[in-house]
Amino acid sequence: MHGYELRQRLERGLGALWHIASSQLYSVLHRLGDRGWVVAHVESDASRPSRTVYETTVEGARAFEEWVTAPVEHLRDMRIEFLAKIYFLRRRSGAAVAALCGKQIEILESLDVGLARHGNMESDDAQFGATVLSFRRKRMRSMIEWLREQVESMSETEEER
């Protein structure tokens, strides 16, 4: 796709989650090109101005596959990065989404165990430290519950097919 077309496609698919400015998109495309994950070539047509078209390389497809199927390492990355992964995996199957959710549950459960062992968060106010820890653990458990709901939903969807 050419840059404008790619931006429009991302807006249609991920617009509820993430807005990408044209300058940001072209910066990312440039970095992907530097890594050898996309190649760009100019298409010329007498009826319109020439445009740069971007194509994913084999290495780029491999890198995307690794990224899209890997859970995120931090709870803060769930809001955008993890949901973007779900968007792309839904184009494959509910089973792919469920697999990612299962891996993510394992990561978050491990993080929650670490928080439980932590005691209180560092603060000169012990009650505040306890409040912060309680908040973080509640968010973690809430996200784990949501992920389990997603796995169940994907299982039901697959059974309906």
Secondary structure, DSSP 4 states (H G I P E B T S, - for coil): -BHHHHHHHHHHHHTTT----HHHHHHHHHHHHHTTSEEEEEEEETTEEEEEEEEE-HHHHHHHHHHHTSPPSSGGGIIIIIHHHHHHHHTT-HHHHHHHHHHHHHHHHHHHHHHHHH-S-S-SSHHHHHHHHHHHHHHHHHHHHHHHHHHHHHHHHHHH-
